[in-house]
Each structure stands twice: as structure tokens, then as C-alpha cells.
């Protein structure tokens, strides 16, 4: 039996919202936006982090990498064991139990299409307890979890934090050169430059230069997450949709603008658009689907997967209440 998590205070929610906007903001920058002292900000964040209520993760993005959303069917009684086994895989970055025609839904990432294919065929194909898999290969990401926001801050507070955040310029970088840096920062995206330098055995200036180049290139994502049960939107639903090819981009872009959307991906296959939403209830999920049908006439939702329990979220291991209790490094080069 799971326990009921305590609700977060308005200040805690505001702090999480601030770190969603600028995950590496200094305590001073956060204090200025929240109108409290820096010591209070640091103390509040440490309490949230230690309790597993919120955390900051870093992971690779874009480039020549490949990803897939994979539905997994399991033999009776084996879903828990399979989920636990997969949660130890660096390539299975997100793992959750799901309802509606599949036992598990995982997000897999790899450094190339070949590596992703190998993971699906050679790894998933040999795990005892898995009876079938259906892989949806990602062709394009229209939005993902680092863009999703709480709405606890005023516009002026958001602007203060956004102004200090480094923007992504989209310059190409050879990410494998920085694989060790990306992996090192995975568990704590707020790792200080001195800690990063010590971990990598390089100077602080070199660590700063490499990190900034990755951030400027948009090749490293740093994001603040919180336990979904504390977000005000405890229900996650993934919609599997189909859109005529000529309308895919325009439909996906409009879909990605909705505040409920956590993830919107273009896919290769008969279902060519997937969207994951966080909502307050299943009733709200159905109401959202009705709204989508009216607003996006080219979108046909073919299937839905409701998350029953998240086991892992972008490398972070979760307990049944959604609190962070561990981390599996997302070393996609392993």
C-alpha cells in the first residue's frame, strides 16, 4: 500500500517552477525571482531533493541519436519483474506500467538507429517474461518534458529567470566527445562546475567551456522534475494518433502548445503522432480528447495508454508514490 504524499507549499511549487525555467540558476537568481533570501531557497531545494519530491536531471538531446516508445506485453504475473529488470538498463530511460492493451510502456534512447535496433531486437527480444513488443520509432520531437511547466510564477518572475538562462543556438557538436560529461551530470543537473571538473579530472575552465558549448548547441537538456502526484496533474495518458503526412507538422505544432502536453513526438509507422498528457483525472483526459477532436480535425486518436505506475523517469528510479529513490546513469554510449 502506498502512502499519501504531503502537498507542497506555494513557495515549494514556485521554486520548482523557477527551476523548470532555469534549472541551473544560482541561489541568488532564484532568490531575486522569488523575493526571498538565497539561504532559504537553498534550504527549501535541499529538502525537496532529499525527500525525492523534486530533482534536476541532465540528458543528451538531438544529433544523430535515436529514440522509440515501446509497448511491451508480458506473461501473466511477470510485468513487475520485467519492469524492474528494464529499469536497470541505461537505454530504457523511462519505464511505466500501463493500462489499455499493453503491460509496460518504455522510452528507449540510443546513440544511433543501429544501436536502437540492437537494443530492441537483441535486448528486449531475449528477456524472459516478455511475450511481445511494438516499437514506435521517433522521427521528430515537437516538445518534451523539459518544456512542461507548473504555473506558480507571475509573468515578471518568469521573465527574470528566463533572462538568465542560456539559450540554445543549434550549433552542431560531436556529442560523444562529451559523453563522460553528459553522463556525469545526469543525476544532478545542478552539479557545480568544481564538482564536474573533479569528476572528469579536468580544470574548472575546461568543464565550464564544454558544458556551455553543449548547452548553446541545444545538445544537452537540463530539466527539473517533480513527483507527478504533487504536480496537480497526477494522471498521465499517452495518446496514439494518426495524421495525414501533409498535416503532421502543423497538427503536432498546435498540439505541442497545449499546457497539458508533456511530450509530442512524430513517429514512423501507421500511428505517426504520440502525445503524453498530464491531467488531474481520467475524466479530464476524456474531456481533453473531445477538445482535440474539435480543434485538430486532421488528428485521429487510435489508442490510449494510461500510466498505472511510473518505475523510472529519464533515468530516475521512482517508488510507488513517484518519489525519486535512485538513478541509473543514462550512458547511451555504454
N, C-alpha and C positions, 0 to 999 in steps of 0.2 A: 504494500500500500504506500502511495506517495503522500507526502505532507503538503499542506497548503503553504506556498511561499508568501512571505510578507510583502505587502505592496511597497513600492519605492516612494520616497518623498518627492515633492515637486522639485526640490533642489537636486536630488539624485537624477531624476529624469532630465532636468535641464543640463546637468553635467554630461550625461550620456549623449544627449542631443548635440552638445557642443563638440564632443569628441567624434561624433559621426561626421560633423562638418570639417573638423580639423583634428585628425587623430594624434598628430604629433605636436599640437600646440603646447607651448610652455605653460607651467602653472601660472605665471604672470599674465599671459594672454588669456587663459581661461578665466582667471580671477577678474580681469577687466571686463570681459563679456558678461560674467555672471554677477558682477558687482559684490563680490565677497573677497576675503583675503586669500592669498595664494596658499597659505598653510592649511586653511580649511578645505580648499579644493583638493590638495594632495591627500589629505587625510580621508576625505569622502571617497576619492577614487580608490585608494588602497583598501578601504572597507568593502566597496563593491567588488573589486577584483578578487580579494581574498575569499569572499563568500561565493564566488562563482556566478554572481549576478550579471556581471558585465566584463568584457575583455576586449583587447585590441589585437587583431591578427594581421599578418602580412603574407601575401602570396603572389606568385607570378601571374602576369596577365598579358594576353596578346602574343605577338610574334608568331613563331612557327608552331606553337603548341596546339594541342587538340583536346577536345572535351566531348563528353557524352553523358546523357541522362539515361540510366539503365534500369529497366524494370526487371525484377528477379522474382521468380516463383520458387518456393521451397517445398520440400517434402513435409508432410504433416509433423508438427512439433519441432521442426528444425530451424525456423526463422530466427529465433533468438541466438542460436549457436552460430549461424551463418553471419548474422549482423555483427556479432562480437568478433568473429574472425576477420571480416572485411574492415571493421573499424581500425584494425592494426595496420592495414595497407596504406602506404603513403599516397597511392594513386586514387584510392576511394576517399575523396576529400570530404564528402558528405554522405551519411548513411541514415536512413529512417525507415521505420515500419510504416506501411501504408495500407489503406483500405481501397477497395474498388478494383479488383482484378489483378492485383499483384501483392506479394507479401512484403517486398522491400523495394525502395526506390533509392538509387545511389547516384551521385555525381562523380564521374571519373575524369581525371586530368592526366595528361602525359605531354612529353616534350615534342612529340611528332605523331602524325597519323599512324605510322608503323608501330610506334610504341603503344599507342592506344589500342590498336588492333590486337597486338600481342597480349595486352592485359585482358581484353575481353575474351579472346579465344583460349589463350594458354593458362591464364589465371582463373577466371570465372568458370571456364569450361571443365576444370578439374577439381572444383571444391565439392566435397561430399555434402549432400543436402540440397544443392541447387538442382532443380529439375528443368528450368527453362529461363532464358534471358531474352530481353528485347531491348536492343541498344538504339537510342536516338542520337545520331551524331550531330554535334553542333556546327553550324556553318557561320553563325554570327551572333554576337551578344548585343542586344539593344539596351539592356540595363541589367544590373546585378546588385547583390546585397549591399555593396558599399554606397550605393546611391539612395537607398531607402532611409527615411528619416522619421524620428519622432517629431512632434510639433510643439515642443515645450518652450522654444525660444521665440522672442519677438523678431521682427524683420531686422531691426537695428542690431540686435545681438548676433544674429546670423551673419550680417554684413561684416561686423568686427572680426569674426572668426574666419570667414571666407577670404577676407583681405590678406590674412597672414598665411594662408595655405598655398603651397607651391602648386602651380598649375601644370597640367600635362601638355607637353608640346608635340608629342607624337613622333619624335625623332627615333630612328631605328637604333637599337642596341643589340649587341650579341649577348643575350642573357646568360648562356652557360658560363661565360667569364665570371659572372656574379652569382653563380649557383650557391656557393657557400654563404654569401651574404644574405640571399633571399631565404635560404633555409634557416640561418641563424636567427633572423628576425621574425620567423613565423609565429612563435609562441608569444612574443611580446613586441608588437609593432611600435611600442613607445620606448624600446630599448635605447639607452643613451648612446651617444657616439663613442664615449670612452669604453662602455661595456662591449659595444660592437667591435671596436678596434682590438680590444683584448681577446675577444672570442676568435677573431680572424687572424690575430697575430700581425696586424698592420698598424700604421700610425693613425691617429685620430683624423688628421687631414685627409689621408687616403680613404678612410672609411666614410667621411663626410662627402668627398668628391664622388665616390662610387654610388652612394645612396642617392645623392642629389641627381646624378645622371639618370638613374633608373626611374626616379620619381618624375623628372622632367620629360622622360620619354614615354611615360604612361605605361611602363612595363612592370611596375610593382604597385600592387594595391595594398593600402593600409586601411583597415576599417574597424570601427567599434561595433561590437555586437552585444546584445543582452539576452537573457533568458526570455524566450518567446512568451512565457506565461506572465512575465512582468511588463510586457510591451503595450498592453491594452488590446492586442490583437493575437490572442492565443491559438487561433485555428489557422493552419496552413493548408492550402489546397493548390494542387498543380493541375492546370487545365491543359489538355492536349487538343490543339486546334489545327484546322486546315484552312488555307487561304490560297486562292489562285496566285500563281507566281507573280503576275504583273501587279498584284495588290499587296504582296507580302511586306515590302518595306514600309509603305505608307500605313498599313494596318498595325504593324509592330511598333512603329514610332508613336502612334497615337496611344496604343495600349501601354507602352512604357511610361507615359506621362501620368498615369493614374496613381494616386498615393498609396493604394493597396498593393501595388505590384512590387514584389521583391526581386523577381527575375523574369526576363523575357528573352527568349532565345529563338533564333531561326534554326531549322533542322533540315537534314537531308532525309527524305522519306515521305510517305503518304501523309503523315501528320507533321507538318512543316513549321509549326509555331507552338512553343510551350511557354506558359506563363505561370509563375508561382505567386500566390497572393497570401497576405496575412490579413485576416479579418477577425472580428470579435466573436462570430458564431457561424454555424453552418447555415443558418437562415440568412445571414449577411452574405455568405458565399453564393447562395442561390439568387439573392437579390442582385448581386453584382453580375452574375451571369445574364440575368434579364437585361440589365443596363448595357452590357457589352453587345448583346444581340441587337439592341436598338441603335447603339452608337457606331458599331462597326459591322456594317451589313455584309462585308466580304468574309467575315470570320465565322467559321462553323466549329463549335466545340464538340469534339468527337468523344472525349473521355475525361474523367476527373479522378484524381488520386488525393485522398485526404490523409494527411500525416497523422498517424496514431501516436508515434513516439519518435523523437529525434535521438539518435545514438551518437551522432558525430556531425559537426557543422564546421566546414572549412578547416579540418584538422583538429578542432576542439572536441574532446570527448565530453559527453554530457550525461548527467544522471537522469533518472526518470522524470525529475521535475524540470529538466532543461538547464540545470546549473553546470557550469564548466568544472570538470573534475580531473582533467588531464589533457595531454596534447600529443598528437602523433606528427612529427615533422613532415611537412609536405615536400620532401626531397624527391621531386619528379625525375631527377637525373639518376636516381639510385637504380 
